[in-house]
Amino acid sequence: MRRYTDLTELQHDLFNGLQTCVAIVEDHLNKIESKSHLNAFLTVYTDEALERASFVDTKIKQGKAGKLAGLVVGIKDVLAYNNHPLQGSSKILNGFISQYTATAVQRLLDEDAIIIGRQNCDEFAMGSSNENSAFGPVLNDLDNSRVPGGSSGGSAVAVMADMCRVSLGSDTGGSVRQPASFCGVYGLKPTYSRISRYGLIAYASSFDCVGIFSKNLNDMVRVLEVIAGPDDFDSTVSQQPIEPYANKPVKTNGKFRVACFREAIETSGLQSEVKATLENKIQSLRNAGHEVELIDFPLTQYLLPTYYILATAEASSNLSRFDGVRYGYRSSQTHDLQSMYKKSRAEAFGKEVQRRILLGTFVLSSSYYDAYYTKAQKVRRLIRDKTKEIFSTYDVILTPTAPTTAFKLGEHSANPVEMYLADIYSVHANVAGVPGISVPSGHDKLGMPIGLQLMANDFEEYKLFQFAEMLSNLQ
């Protein structure tokens, strides 16, 4: 099977009768089967995907195909798809079948994309390594002894290993960008409210974003144009008009003003190869005529504490609905209502989810609400205001996506703080609500991918695409 650079190239052959959607889907299904040891997919919709591919082939022949005809997509196990399993990779939702379809998923289907399966992730999207899933860890395709990143590890690996062209994941604190960095693909977290959250299992509602994985920017641009925008089912989604991304050239000859945080570079926790990659890119940008300045971001030390206080608080509230009463797992070792609640949640939630629920409950308790939760909300406002101030002077912020490349399975499992530090660069975009993208930018001495992160002002995703395209082509 020919390897198509992007969807535009693929559709050229589809629309000219040189290729079929059925053959494309069969090729991806073969990849999924041959790479099953990676544990990227929890459910593969084999018959359904082939049937839909045949349907799209017919629409192509009739000249009625949608914008995304032939695009094979995988969806993270936190996005609802009517009459399909939805578990958040958690035991507590065993057997649950979704009653409706997420807006982002439905908009893909409306434009003739083909959903090929449900992808593994950290339980309820809580984790940075995809080791917290009730279905076992996902493995990195380049080195099976290493993690793919998390929480959207299965989604990243599926694109990395050509199991699908695009994946939809979720990004609450870096869960798209960090695995994209570890797997050498592009990962986009859009502006908060750019894409409807209807049908996305809630982890931390003021941070959660639907994100996109792809191997090229063209596919990402086309998918964003389709799934973004107002939605009657989500009162928090932005009413900002959608740019016709697909009709605009991503390439640009413009010059950018780029800010780099001094604190992001001058830290002992940054892997030497990641630091060297960033410094080389900075020099290449300057050589190409772009203005790059090292600036101080004095609130850096508050990013992770602010994120984990607020995100765990929201998680403790959102996850209270999973109680063993209406659906999912219910403990058999119970004797009254209270013991059913306790035992069902204690037996079915994984350790990391339990940890975050407990932390969130603590910071929301009456004795500590003002000391932690209220203060964190005030700091979040300061972080957003300072970030917006930077964008009044600079076009983009450039940082590492993660402090290291993909680490070994189990390397940080015994120390949650070490695991949380994997999010040290990525949480900024979520706390501030701005868009961010991870751009594949090289490899370390072991051949593991390195990603660099770009952030831009609210709703400036297209500027991110332009800068990412330019950055990718710099030597």
C-alpha positions as CSV (number, residue, x, y, z in Angstrom):
1,M,0.0,0.0,0.0
2,R,1.3,3.4,-1.0
3,R,2.1,5.7,2.0
4,Y,0.3,9.0,1.4
5,T,1.8,12.2,2.7
6,D,-1.5,13.7,3.7
7,L,-5.2,13.5,3.1
8,T,-5.1,15.8,0.1
9,E,-2.8,13.4,-1.7
10,L,-4.9,10.4,-0.7
11,Q,-8.1,12.0,-1.8
12,H,-6.6,12.8,-5.2
13,D,-6.3,9.0,-5.8
14,L,-9.7,8.3,-4.2
15,F,-11.5,10.8,-6.4
16,N,-9.7,9.6,-9.5
17,G,-10.5,6.0,-9.0
18,L,-6.9,5.0,-8.2
19,Q,-7.6,4.0,-4.6
20,T,-10.6,2.9,-2.5
21,C,-11.5,3.6,1.1
22,V,-12.0,-0.2,1.6
23,A,-8.4,-0.8,0.7
24,I,-7.2,2.0,3.0
25,V,-9.2,0.7,5.9
26,E,-7.9,-2.9,5.3
27,D,-4.4,-1.6,5.3
28,H,-4.9,0.1,8.7
29,L,-6.6,-3.0,10.1
30,N,-3.6,-5.1,9.1
31,K,-1.3,-2.6,10.9
32,I,-3.5,-2.8,14.0
33,E,-3.3,-6.6,14.0
34,S,0.4,-6.7,13.4
35,K,1.0,-4.1,16.1
36,S,-1.5,-5.5,18.6
37,H,1.2,-6.0,21.2
38,L,1.4,-2.2,21.6
39,N,-2.1,-2.3,23.2
40,A,-3.1,0.9,21.5
41,F,-6.7,-0.1,20.7
42,L,-9.2,-1.4,23.2
43,T,-11.9,-2.2,20.6
44,V,-11.4,-2.3,16.8
45,Y,-14.5,-1.7,14.7
46,T,-13.5,-4.0,11.9
47,D,-16.8,-4.8,10.2
48,E,-18.3,-1.4,10.8
49,A,-15.2,0.4,9.5
50,L,-15.2,-1.7,6.3
51,E,-18.9,-1.2,5.8
52,R,-18.6,2.5,6.2
53,A,-15.6,2.6,3.9
54,S,-17.7,0.9,1.2
55,F,-20.4,3.5,1.8
56,V,-17.9,6.4,1.4
57,D,-16.6,4.8,-1.8
58,T,-20.1,4.9,-3.2
59,K,-20.5,8.6,-2.2
60,I,-17.2,9.4,-3.9
61,K,-18.4,7.8,-7.1
62,Q,-21.6,9.8,-6.9
63,G,-19.6,13.0,-6.3
64,K,-21.2,13.5,-2.9
65,A,-18.3,12.8,-0.6
66,G,-17.6,15.0,2.5
67,K,-14.5,17.0,3.2
68,L,-12.8,14.2,5.1
69,A,-13.7,11.2,2.9
70,G,-11.1,8.5,3.3
71,L,-9.7,9.8,6.6
72,V,-9.4,6.9,9.1
73,V,-9.6,8.1,12.7
74,G,-9.2,6.5,16.1
75,I,-10.8,8.0,19.2
76,K,-9.6,8.0,22.7
77,D,-11.6,6.0,25.2
78,V,-13.1,9.2,26.7
79,L,-15.1,10.3,23.7
80,A,-18.7,9.1,23.4
81,Y,-19.7,7.2,20.2
82,N,-23.4,6.0,20.2
83,N,-23.9,2.3,20.7
84,H,-20.2,1.7,21.3
85,P,-18.2,1.0,24.5
86,L,-17.0,3.9,26.6
87,Q,-15.0,3.3,29.7
88,G,-12.4,6.0,30.2
89,S,-10.0,2.9,30.4
90,S,-11.5,2.3,33.9
91,K,-12.9,-0.8,35.5
92,I,-15.7,1.3,37.1
93,L,-17.4,1.7,33.7
94,N,-17.2,-2.0,32.8
95,G,-19.8,-2.8,30.2
96,F,-21.0,0.8,29.6
97,I,-22.3,1.5,26.1
98,S,-22.6,5.2,25.1
99,Q,-26.1,6.5,24.5
100,Y,-25.0,9.3,22.2
101,T,-22.1,10.6,20.1
102,A,-19.7,13.4,21.1
103,T,-20.0,16.5,18.9
104,A,-16.4,16.3,17.7
105,V,-16.9,12.6,16.6
106,Q,-20.2,13.3,15.0
107,R,-18.7,16.2,12.9
108,L,-16.1,13.8,11.6
109,L,-18.7,11.3,10.6
110,D,-20.8,14.0,9.0
111,E,-17.8,14.7,6.6
112,D,-17.3,11.0,5.8
113,A,-14.4,10.2,8.1
114,I,-14.2,6.5,9.1
115,I,-13.9,5.6,12.8
116,I,-11.7,2.5,13.2
117,G,-11.7,2.0,16.9
118,R,-11.5,3.0,20.5
119,Q,-8.0,3.7,21.9
120,N,-6.4,3.0,25.3
121,C,-5.5,5.8,27.7
122,D,-4.6,6.5,31.3
123,E,-7.7,5.9,33.4
124,F,-10.0,8.9,33.1
125,A,-7.2,10.7,31.3
126,M,-5.1,10.9,34.5
127,G,-1.5,10.2,33.8
128,S,1.6,11.0,31.9
129,S,2.7,7.6,30.7
130,N,-0.4,5.5,29.8
131,E,0.5,3.0,32.6
132,N,-2.6,3.7,34.6
133,S,-5.1,2.0,32.3
134,A,-7.3,-0.8,33.6
135,F,-6.4,-2.6,30.4
136,G,-2.7,-2.4,30.8
137,P,0.0,0.0,29.5
138,V,0.5,1.1,26.0
139,L,4.0,0.5,24.6
140,N,6.1,3.0,22.5
141,D,6.4,1.6,18.9
142,L,10.1,2.7,18.7
143,D,11.1,1.0,21.9
144,N,8.6,-1.4,23.6
145,S,10.4,-1.0,26.9
146,R,9.4,2.7,27.0
147,V,6.2,4.6,27.6
148,P,4.3,6.5,24.8
149,G,3.4,9.3,27.2
150,G,0.0,10.0,28.5
151,S,-2.8,10.2,29.0
152,S,-3.6,9.8,25.3
153,G,-0.8,7.3,24.7
154,G,-2.9,4.9,22.6
155,S,-4.0,7.7,20.4
156,A,-0.4,8.9,19.8
157,V,1.0,5.4,19.2
158,A,-1.9,4.6,16.7
159,V,-0.8,7.5,14.5
160,M,2.9,6.8,15.1
161,A,2.5,3.2,13.9
162,D,0.1,4.0,11.0
163,M,-2.9,2.3,12.6
164,C,-4.9,5.3,11.6
165,R,-4.2,8.7,9.9
166,V,-5.6,10.8,12.8
167,S,-6.5,10.3,16.4
168,L,-8.8,12.4,18.6
169,G,-7.5,12.6,22.2
170,S,-8.1,14.9,25.2
171,D,-5.7,17.4,26.7
172,T,-6.2,18.6,30.3
173,G,-2.6,19.2,31.3
174,G,-0.6,18.1,28.3
175,S,-2.2,14.7,27.5
176,V,-2.0,15.3,23.7
177,R,1.2,17.3,23.4
178,Q,3.4,15.2,25.7
179,P,2.6,11.8,24.1
180,A,2.9,13.5,20.7
181,S,6.5,14.5,21.7
182,F,7.3,11.0,22.9
183,C,6.0,9.4,19.7
184,G,7.3,11.9,17.2
185,V,4.0,13.1,15.8
186,Y,2.1,16.5,15.9
187,G,-0.2,17.0,18.8
188,L,-2.6,20.0,19.1
189,K,-4.4,21.4,22.1
190,P,-6.6,24.1,20.8
191,T,-7.8,27.2,22.7
192,Y,-10.1,26.3,25.6
193,S,-13.6,26.3,24.2
194,R,-12.5,26.1,20.5
195,I,-13.9,22.5,20.2
196,S,-17.1,21.4,21.9
197,R,-16.6,19.2,25.0
198,Y,-20.0,17.6,24.6
199,G,-19.5,13.8,24.8
200,L,-16.1,14.1,26.4
201,I,-15.9,12.3,29.8
202,A,-15.1,15.2,32.2
203,Y,-11.9,15.1,34.2
204,A,-11.3,18.8,35.0
205,S,-13.9,20.8,33.2
206,S,-12.2,24.2,33.1
207,F,-9.0,22.6,31.6
208,D,-10.3,19.8,29.3
209,C,-9.9,20.1,25.6
210,V,-10.4,17.7,22.7
211,G,-7.1,17.5,20.8
212,I,-5.8,16.1,17.5
213,F,-2.8,13.8,16.6
214,S,-1.5,13.5,13.1
215,K,1.8,13.0,11.2
216,N,1.4,16.1,9.2
217,L,-0.1,19.6,9.6
218,N,-2.4,19.4,6.6
219,D,-4.5,16.7,8.1
220,M,-4.6,18.4,11.5
221,V,-5.7,21.7,9.9
222,R,-8.5,20.0,7.9
223,V,-9.8,18.1,11.0
224,L,-9.8,21.2,13.2
225,E,-11.8,23.2,10.7
226,V,-14.5,20.4,10.7
227,I,-14.8,19.7,14.5
228,A,-14.3,23.2,15.9
229,G,-17.0,25.9,16.4
230,P,-20.3,26.6,18.2
231,D,-22.4,23.7,19.5
232,D,-25.9,23.9,21.0
233,F,-25.0,21.0,23.3
234,D,-22.1,22.9,25.0
235,S,-22.8,26.3,26.6
236,T,-19.1,26.8,27.3
237,V,-18.0,26.5,23.6
238,S,-16.8,29.7,21.9
239,Q,-19.0,31.4,19.4
240,Q,-15.9,32.7,17.6
241,P,-16.2,32.1,13.8
242,I,-14.1,29.2,12.3
243,E,-11.4,30.2,10.0
244,P,-11.4,28.4,6.6
245,Y,-8.1,26.8,7.6
246,A,-8.1,24.3,4.7
247,N,-8.3,27.0,2.1
248,K,-5.4,29.0,3.4
249,P,-1.7,28.1,2.8
250,V,0.1,26.9,5.9
251,K,3.5,28.0,4.5
252,T,4.5,31.6,5.2
253,N,7.5,33.8,4.5
254,G,6.6,36.1,7.4
255,K,9.0,36.8,10.3
256,F,8.0,36.0,13.8
257,R,8.8,37.4,17.2
258,V,9.4,34.5,19.5
259,A,9.7,34.3,23.3
260,C,11.6,31.6,25.1
261,F,11.4,31.3,28.9
262,R,14.8,31.4,30.5
263,E,13.4,29.2,33.3
264,A,12.6,26.5,30.7
265,I,16.1,26.3,29.4
266,E,18.2,27.0,32.5
267,T,17.1,24.0,34.6
268,S,18.9,20.9,35.7
269,G,15.8,18.8,35.0
270,L,16.0,19.3,31.3
271,Q,17.5,16.4,29.3
272,S,20.7,17.5,27.6
273,E,19.5,16.4,24.1
274,V,16.2,18.2,24.5
275,K,18.1,21.4,25.6
276,A,20.5,21.1,22.7
277,T,17.6,20.7,20.2
278,L,15.8,23.8,21.6
279,E,19.0,25.8,21.5
280,N,19.8,24.7,17.9
281,K,16.3,25.7,16.8
282,I,16.6,29.1,18.4
283,Q,19.8,29.7,16.5
284,S,18.3,28.5,13.3
285,L,15.3,30.9,13.8
286,R,17.7,33.8,14.3
287,N,19.7,32.8,11.3
288,A,16.5,32.8,9.3
289,G,15.7,36.4,10.4
290,H,13.2,35.7,13.2
291,E,13.5,37.6,16.4
292,V,14.0,35.3,19.4
293,E,14.4,36.6,22.9
294,L,14.9,34.9,26.3
295,I,12.5,36.3,28.8
296,D,11.6,35.6,32.4
297,F,8.3,34.1,33.4
298,P,8.3,34.7,37.2
299,L,5.2,32.5,37.7
300,T,6.8,29.3,36.4
301,Q,7.1,27.8,39.8
302,Y,3.4,28.1,40.4
303,L,2.3,26.4,37.2
304,L,2.3,22.8,38.4
305,P,0.9,23.5,41.9
306,T,-1.9,25.6,40.4
307,Y,-2.8,23.0,37.9
308,Y,-2.8,20.0,40.3
309,I,-4.8,21.9,43.0
310,L,-7.5,22.9,40.6
311,A,-7.6,19.9,38.3
312,T,-7.8,17.4,41.2
313,A,-10.6,19.5,42.8
314,E,-12.6,19.4,39.6
315,A,-11.9,15.7,39.3
316,S,-13.2,14.9,42.7
317,S,-16.4,16.6,41.8
318,N,-16.8,15.2,38.3
319,L,-16.0,11.6,39.3
320,S,-18.5,11.5,42.1
321,R,-21.1,10.4,39.5
322,F,-19.4,7.0,39.2
323,D,-20.9,5.3,42.2
324,G,-21.9,1.8,41.1
325,V,-25.6,2.6,41.3
326,R,-26.8,3.3,37.7
327,Y,-24.2,1.7,35.5
328,G,-20.7,0.1,35.4
329,Y,-19.0,-1.8,38.1
330,R,-20.7,-2.7,41.4
331,S,-19.0,-4.5,44.2
332,S,-20.5,-7.8,45.2
333,Q,-19.0,-7.5,48.7
334,T,-21.6,-5.0,50.1
335,H,-24.2,-5.1,52.8
336,D,-25.8,-1.6,52.6
337,L,-25.9,1.5,50.5
338,Q,-22.8,3.1,52.1
339,S,-20.7,0.0,51.7
340,M,-21.8,-0.3,48.1
341,Y,-20.5,3.2,47.4
342,K,-17.2,2.7,49.2
343,K,-16.4,-0.7,47.9
344,S,-17.4,-0.1,44.4
345,R,-15.3,3.0,44.1
346,A,-12.3,1.5,46.1
347,E,-12.3,-1.7,44.0
348,A,-12.9,-0.2,40.5
349,F,-10.9,3.1,40.6
350,G,-7.2,2.7,40.0
351,K,-4.6,4.1,42.4
352,E,-3.8,7.3,40.5
353,V,-7.5,8.2,40.1
354,Q,-8.0,7.5,43.8
355,R,-5.0,9.7,44.7
356,R,-6.4,12.6,42.7
357,I,-9.9,12.3,44.0
358,L,-8.5,12.4,47.6
359,L,-6.3,15.4,46.8
360,G,-9.2,17.2,45.2
361,T,-11.5,16.4,48.1
362,F,-8.9,17.7,50.5
363,V,-8.4,21.1,48.8
364,L,-12.2,21.5,48.6
365,S,-12.7,20.8,52.3
366,S,-14.0,23.6,54.4
367,S,-10.8,23.9,56.4
368,Y,-8.6,24.3,53.3
369,Y,-10.8,25.7,50.6
370,D,-9.5,29.3,50.9
371,A,-5.9,28.3,51.6
372,Y,-5.7,26.1,48.5
373,Y,-8.5,26.2,46.0
374,T,-9.4,29.9,46.2
375,K,-5.7,30.9,46.2
376,A,-5.0,28.7,43.2
377,Q,-7.8,30.3,41.3
378,K,-6.3,33.7,41.9
379,V,-2.9,32.5,40.8
380,R,-4.4,31.0,37.7
381,R,-5.8,34.5,36.8
382,L,-2.3,36.0,37.3
383,I,-0.8,33.3,35.0
384,R,-3.3,33.9,32.3
385,D,-2.9,37.7,32.5
386,K,0.9,37.5,32.3
387,T,0.7,35.1,29.4
388,K,-1.6,37.4,27.5
389,E,0.8,40.3,28.2
390,I,3.6,38.3,26.5
391,F,1.4,37.8,23.4
392,S,1.0,41.6,23.2
393,T,4.7,41.7,22.2
394,Y,5.5,38.2,20.8
395,D,3.8,36.0,18.3
396,V,4.6,32.7,19.9
397,I,6.2,31.1,22.9
398,L,8.7,28.3,22.3
399,T,9.5,25.7,25.0
400,P,10.3,22.0,25.2
401,T,7.1,19.9,25.2
402,A,8.5,17.7,27.9
403,P,11.7,17.8,30.0
404,T,12.8,14.4,28.7
405,T,12.2,11.9,25.9
406,A,10.1,8.7,26.6
407,F,11.2,7.1,29.8
408,K,11.2,3.4,30.7
409,L,8.0,1.6,31.8
410,G,7.8,1.7,35.6
411,E,10.6,4.3,35.9
412,H,8.4,6.8,37.7
413,S,5.6,4.7,38.9
414,A,6.7,4.6,42.6
415,N,7.1,8.4,42.8
416,P,4.0,10.4,41.7
417,V,5.8,13.7,42.0
418,E,8.4,12.6,39.4
419,M,5.5,11.6,37.1
420,Y,3.8,15.0,37.6
421,L,7.0,16.8,36.6
422,A,6.6,15.3,33.1
423,D,3.9,18.0,32.7
424,I,6.0,20.9,33.8
425,Y,6.0,22.6,30.4
426,S,2.7,21.4,29.0
427,V,0.4,22.6,31.8
428,H,1.0,26.2,31.0
429,A,-1.3,26.2,28.0
430,N,-4.1,24.6,30.0
431,V,-3.8,26.9,33.0
432,A,-3.8,30.0,30.7
433,G,-6.4,28.5,28.3
434,V,-4.3,29.3,25.2
435,P,-3.6,26.9,22.2
436,G,-0.4,24.8,22.1
437,I,1.1,22.3,19.7
438,S,3.9,19.8,19.9
439,V,6.2,19.7,16.9
440,P,8.5,16.8,16.1
441,S,12.0,18.3,16.2
442,G,14.6,15.5,16.3
443,H,15.8,12.5,18.3
444,D,18.0,11.8,21.3
445,K,21.1,9.5,21.1
446,L,18.9,6.4,21.6
447,G,16.7,7.4,18.7
448,M,13.7,8.5,20.8
449,P,11.7,11.5,19.5
450,I,12.0,15.1,20.8
451,G,9.1,17.5,20.6
452,L,9.1,21.3,20.9
453,Q,6.0,23.1,22.1
454,L,4.6,26.3,20.6
455,M,1.9,28.5,22.3
456,A,0.0,31.4,20.8
457,N,-2.7,33.8,21.8
458,D,-6.4,32.8,22.1
459,F,-7.8,31.4,18.8
460,E,-4.5,31.8,16.9
461,E,-4.3,28.1,16.0
462,Y,-3.5,29.1,12.4
463,K,-0.5,31.1,13.5
464,L,0.7,28.0,15.3
465,F,0.3,25.9,12.2
466,Q,2.3,28.5,10.2
467,F,5.1,28.6,12.7
468,A,5.1,24.8,13.2
469,E,5.4,24.3,9.4
470,M,8.3,26.8,9.3
471,L,10.0,25.3,12.4
472,S,9.7,21.8,11.0
473,N,11.6,22.8,7.8
474,L,14.5,24.7,9.6
475,Q,17.8,22.9,9.6
